[in-house]
Amino acid sequence: MANIHNVTEFIFLGLSPDQEAQRVCFVIFLFLYTAIVLGNFLIVLTVMSSRSLASPMYFFLSYLSFVEICYSSVTAPKLISDLLAERKAISWWGCMAQLFFMHFFGGTEIFLLTVMAYDRYVAICKPLSYTTIMNRQVCAVLVGVAWVGGFVHSFAQILLVFHLPFCGPNVINHYFCDLLPLLKLACSDTFLTGLLIVANGGTLSVISLGVLLASYLVILLHLRAWSSEGRRKALSTCGSHVTVVSLFFGPCIFIYLRPSTTLPIDKVLAVFYTVITPLLNPVIYSLRNAEMKKAMKRLWIRTLRLNEK
């Protein structure tokens, strides 16, 4: 522990050293983060207030939107404030907290996306048993498992880094605390730690993606017997999910399923799963969903009527 406390803070290099570029990025990311919070909060509010969105799919979607708000809030506010700061510093404990909550909410999102794929599988492949299989209690348990799974994943990751000695360099070539950049700063052999990180984070992403792809392959095979209209509706719903999955899992697998090395492109890819995916979630699930758009319209009308009174 004495070695660990030789470093009390870390310094971020951020997205770009150019001051003009940082000011432009400040405006862009402030707008994007505001859109993330408002868009996902609108989905949560719409699902909670609409009786027509009582199906398990929207139940899971509301929790996914809530997780997206939390997930982006771990890194985006710090990134935005640092874009106007000359010295981009974070305390050692603040770094550990950011690392824990990022992987906690990220892991929870991975499990939620897997649960949502299972929900679509049951809805399309076993429609007559859907309400029995995906009852309210089962949905609540699946959401609870997602939260617990995210916690276990994050706790395992933080344990791997927590014991590492940081006794000198403290400059992180990133805009938030992440595992691989921290490994580069440790003044000890981190080869085994890097392998364990790959085994935990990378393997989790690959296995979850494999389950997701397998479920959608079964769904596609099952849809061959449906009418063209039924296939269109089912594929529209599944297409939204596949889009979110691809944008989230692609960068995660590239970063966490390789040896403990960092690349310049890592910061760009990190923007995808910390900012872009949470931003696209409300766009993809609302603009491509007729029921969601109708429910949002009804919510807007009710709100206007209440304001008139």
Sequence and secondary structure as in RCSB ss.txt:
>XXXX:A:sequence
MANIHNVTEFIFLGLSPDQEAQRVCFVIFLFLYTAIVLGNFLIVLTVMSSRSLASPMYFFLSYLSFVEICYSSVT
APKLISDLLAERKAISWWGCMAQLFFMHFFGGTEIFLLTVMAYDRYVAICKPLSYTTIMNRQVCAVLVGVAWVGG
FVHSFAQILLVFHLPFCGPNVINHYFCDLLPLLKLACSDTFLTGLLIVANGGTLSVISLGVLLASYLVILLHLRA
WSSEGRRKALSTCGSHVTVVSLFFGPCIFIYLRPSTTLPIDKVLAVFYTVITPLLNPVIYSLRNAEMKKAMKRLW
IRTLRLNEK
>XXXX:A:secstr
 TTGGG  EEEE  S S HHHHHHHHHHHHHHHHHHHHHHHHHHHHHHH GGG SHHHHHHHHHHHHHHHHHHHH
HHHHHHHTT SS EEEHHHHHHHHHHHHHHHHHHHHHHHHHHHHHHHHHH GGGHHHHT HHHHHHHHHHHHHHH
HHHHHHHHHHHHT    S  EESSSS  HHHHHHH SS  HHHHHHHIIIIIHHHHHHHHHHHHHHHHHHHHHTT
S HHHHHHHHHHHHHHHHHHHHHHHHHHHHHSS S   TTHHHHHHIIIIIHHHHHHHHHHHT HHHHHHHHHHH
HHHHHHHH 
